[in-house]
Every structure is written in C-alpha cells, then in structure tokens.
Amino acid sequence: MPADIIEKYIKQILAEKVRSPVSSFNFSPIGGGSINDTFKITINNTRYFFVKINNAQKFPALFEKERNGLNFIAEQKIIRTPEVLHSSIISNYQILVLEWISEGLKSQTFWNIFGEALAKLHKVTSEDHGFYEMNYIGALPQTNQYTKNWIDFFIHQRLQPQINLAASKGLLFKKHIEGFEKLYPELVNIFEEENASLLHGDLWRGNFMCDDSGRPVLIDPAIYFGHRSMDLAMTTLFSGFDRIFYDSYNYHFPFPRNYQEQWDVCNLYPLLIHLNLFGSGYLHDIESVLKKF
C-alpha cells in the first residue's frame, strides 16, 4: 500500500471536513478488519475517525456499496449508523472514512432499545424483495434483483448462487444438491406471506456496537428488502445477543408462529457463505438443517 500517498490524501480530506488546519495527524492500524485494512485516525490530538482501505480491483465498489447501505439505514432515522464522511479511490485503493464511535457498556436498556429498533427497521417495507443495486456480504458479491415473491428470491438470489459456487469448489456434493432440491417445495409451507422488510443483511455479533450513550449502532451492512427472519436468524448463528433483545423485538413485532423453523432455513444462506469463504467446517451445520426437511 502506498502509505505516504494515502495518508497525505486522507489528511487533506479531513482538513476539509473539520474546516481547520491539521496540526497533528496519527494514522494507527487497528484489528477487526477481516478483508480490509482498518485504521484509527487522530488529528489535532482531539478528533478521531475510522478509515477502511482495500484494493479497488479485487472488490470493485465494495466501499461504495457499504456507504450506500449505511446511508440508506441512516435515512430511516431509526437506528444509528456511523456517519460516512468520505468514499473514493486513489492509487488503485478504495478508501472509506467514517466517524469514530466510542464504545459503551451493553446494559439491559441497550438490549431493549436494540430489539425495538430492529423491529421498527423491519417495518420499513417494500413491495418487492431485493435492492436497487448489488452489494457484498463479507467478501462475496450479493445479487439483489427485485423479485415479487420471497421464496423465488430466497432460492434464486440467496441459496442457489452460493450452492453453485460451493459445488464448483468441491465443497458440496450430489447428495447436498438433492437435499436443497427437496427443501425448495417445502418453503411455501414454511414462509407465510409478509411484506419485504428492510434488512441489515449480515446481522451477527461483530456487526453492531453499543455507543458511549448506550445506543445500538449498526455497521458493515449488506442491506436489501427481504424476509425479516433472515436478520433474526443470523443473530442466533454465532450468539452474542441477549434474551432481552428477542423479547423486546417480539413485543414490538411478534415473531412468525413457526419462527424457529424459519430461522433454521434462513441460516442456510450465511452457512453457505461461510462454507465458501472458510471451508468445509460449516458443512455439518448445513447437513443438519437439510436433514430436518
């Protein structure tokens, strides 16, 4: 990475944002980025910012899609997201500059607010499932072509692309393909018709924060309009969500009658994503879900 060029560019951008000369500038790498290089920027010893950097060719428009997702959620005025300060490409690297959010403690109040806020976000609906642009989930492209029917969308734009990719990598075999084909006719009995909800799209424990005011903050979205069980299911995949969160959500937007069955099926998508990204360690969980149906 051409550090000098990028640091100089970011320094210039931030000077414009704060409308003040930058007398000191500290560019510190931090952990937590799985596919991105991430940094904490300190200017004038008092102002803090979060910066992501990635190759512009390996993941085309990755940060443009993230910017659009964060802004779309922010426009709903329901739940906080980091303010997007800048997004651009320089020297074949894409850069995303966000506000720095200081973390606070997750109290009972936090989980109550978070559950209610997600319920309200899911009440933002669309007639069609999908989104106006393709985006990413992790390092993998996610197609969002608008589709009237949730089951068609789930099969053809969520499951099938990942199944095809996994099969091409030798991670899924004929018996698995047949298992998915047996599942598809059952989906009409599993999912009742609901309006397509605005989803975060990648809602695991690593993609939310508690700010220093005790409020939830959503980060790293993979947004689209779809079945709300997709978000709820993913919260259970790697734990990290308090029981109060679910009670609060259910109070404000009751779960479907067979929500556990829906969540099992919905989690096939992130499990396939993880299979394609990290290998066969996730195959057993996929097989377990398929055996249920």
N, C-alpha and C positions, 0 to 999 in steps of 0.2 A: 504494500500500500504506500503511495507517495505521501507520507505523513505531513511533510512540510507544506505541500500544496494544499492539502485538505484542511490542515489546521489554520492556515492563513485565510482560506476561504470561509471557514466557519467563524473565525474571529471577525471577519468583515460582516458576515450576516448578522451576528449577534450584536455588533456595534450599532447596526441599523435598527435592530429590534428594540434595544434598550434606549436608543437615541442618546447615547452618551459614549465618550471615548473609552476604550478598553485599556485600562492601566495595568491590569494583570490578567493572565489567561492560563488556566491549568487544565490540561487535557489528560484525564486519568481513565485507563481501561478498567471496566468492572465486569464481573461474571454474570452469568444468567442468560447470555445470548446463545441459542443453540445453533443457528445458522448465520447470525450476524455478529459483527464486532460491535461492542457497546461501550460507551464512554460517559463519564460524568464530566461536564464542563463547568468550571468555576471561573467567573470573571469578576474583577474588582473585589475579590475576596468576599462577595456578598450575594451574588446572583448565580443560580445553579440551573443547568439544563441537561437533558438526556439526549444523546446522539447515537443513532444506529448507522452503520456503514456496511455495504455489501457490494459484491460485483454486479454491475449493471447488465451484463450479458448472461450470466448464469441464471439469474432470477429476474427476468425482464419485468419492469414496472412493479416489483414487489412492494416498494415503499409508497408508490402512487396508490396502489390498492389499499394498503394499510391506512394511508392518510384519508382516503375516501370513506373507508369503513368507520374510522374514528369520528370523522366529521358528521357522518350520517347519524350515528348514535347520539352525538352531542346535540344535533339539531332537534332531537326529540325532547330535550330538556327533562329527562327522567333520571338519568344516572350519569355520574361524572366519567369523563374520559380525559386523558392528557391532551392539552391544547397542542395542536400541530402548528409549529412556528415556521417550519421551512421544509421543503422537499425538492431535491434537484439531483442532477447528475453532473459530476466533474471528474475528469481524468479516468473515465470508464468505471467510476464508482458511483453508486447511488447513496444519497445521504438523507436521513430523516432527523430533524431536530424537533424535540418535544419539550414541553415544560417538565421540570423536575418535580416529582411528587414525593414528599417526605412521608414515610410510613408511620402509622399509629397502631394502637392495640385493638384487636378484634373483640369487642365486648358483646354481650347479649343484644344490646341495642343495634350494633353493627349488623348482626345476622338478621334481625327483624327488618331493618331498613333494606338490606340487600334482597331478601326474599320478596318484599313488597315491590321494590324497584324492578326486579326481573319480571314479576307478574305484570306490571304496568308496561314494560317494554314489549312483552309478548302480546299485549292488547293493541299494539300498533300493527295493523294488518294490511294485507294486500289481497286483491282478488286472485292473483297468480302466485305460484311458488317460483322462487328464483331471485335474480337481482339484475340490475341493468348492465353489469359488467362481470367478467370472470375475475376471480381473485385467487388467493392461495390459502391452503390450510397447512401450516408448517412450511415445508419445502416443496409441497406438491401443488400443482395447479388444481383449481376447483371450478368446474363449469356451473353456470347459473342460468342457463337458458330458461326463460319464463315458460311455465307449464301449468295448465289449469288444474291438473289432478295431482295430489300429493304422492300417491303410490307410483304413478308413472315417473314423477320427478325423482323419487327416492331410488327406484330401480335403475333408471337410465342415466341419472346425473350424479348419483352418490355411490351406489353399490357397484354397478357394472364397470365403470371406468377403473375402479380400484381392483376389482376381480380380474379384469383383463391384464392390468399391469402386474399383479401378483402372479398370474398364470405364466406370463411371459418371462418372469424371473425364476420360475420353477418353485414358487412358494405355495401355490395352490395346485391341487391335482384334480383328476376327473371326479372323484368322489365328492370333493368340495363344491365343484361347479354344479354337480347334480343336486347337492344339498341346497344351494341357493335357488336352483330352478324349482325345487319342491316348495321352498318357502314362498316364492312370489305369489302363487294363487291364494295363499293364506292371509296375505296382507290386508285384503279387503275386510276380513273378519277381525283384524287386529286394530286397524285405524279407522275411527269414525271420522266423518267429515267435520273439519274445523276450518276457520279462516286461517290463511297463511300468516304466521306471526313473524315479527322482526326478531331474528336470532343473532346472538353474538357469534355462534358458529363453531367456536373452539373453546368452550367454557370448562376448562379444567382448573385445578387449584393454582397453576402457575400464571393464569391469565386474568387475575383480579388482584386488587390491592385494597388495603384499608389506609386512607389518608390520615393526616395528623389531626383531623377533626372527627375521626371515627366514621367517615363515609366510605361506601364502596366505590371503587374505581375500576372500570373495565379497560383492559389493554389487549393488544395483539388480536383484534377481531378477524373473523373470516365470515363476514355477515352475508345473510341472504334472508328471504322470506320463506319459511318452511314450517313444518310441524314443531310445536313448542317442546314436544318430548325429546327432540334432538338435543337441545340445550340441557334440559333436566337430566337426561340420561348420562350425558358426558360428565356432569358434576359428580356422579357416583363411580366413575370408572377408576379414578385414582384417589378417591376420598378427598378429604380436606374441607368439606362443607358441613357445618354444624346442623344438628337436627332442627334447631330453631329456624334456620333458613328455609327448610322444607315446610315446616308448619306455617310460617309466615306466607310463603308463596301459596300454599294450598288454601289458606284463609282468603286471600285476595283473588285467587284464580284457581278454583278447585281442579285437582288432578283428574284426568280421564278415569273412568271406572276401572279400566284394566291397565293402569299406568305402568305397573311393573313389567307386564308383558311387552308393552310398547317400548319401555326403556331398554329391555334386553335386545330387542330387534334394532332399535336405533343405534345402539353401541356397536353394531356390526361395522358401521361406517368408520368411526375412529379406530376400531381394532384393525380394520383393513389398512387404514392409513399407517398405523404403527407397524403392521406387518411389512408394508412396502418400504418404510423408512428404516426399520431396525431389525427386521428379520424374523425367523420362524418362532421366536419365543412367544409370539402372540397368537400362534396358530391354534393352540389348545383352547383358548378362550373363544375363538371363532367356532371351532368344532362343537364346543359345549352349547353355544346358543343354537346352532343349526340342529343339534340333536333334539332340542325341546320342541321343534316344529316339524 
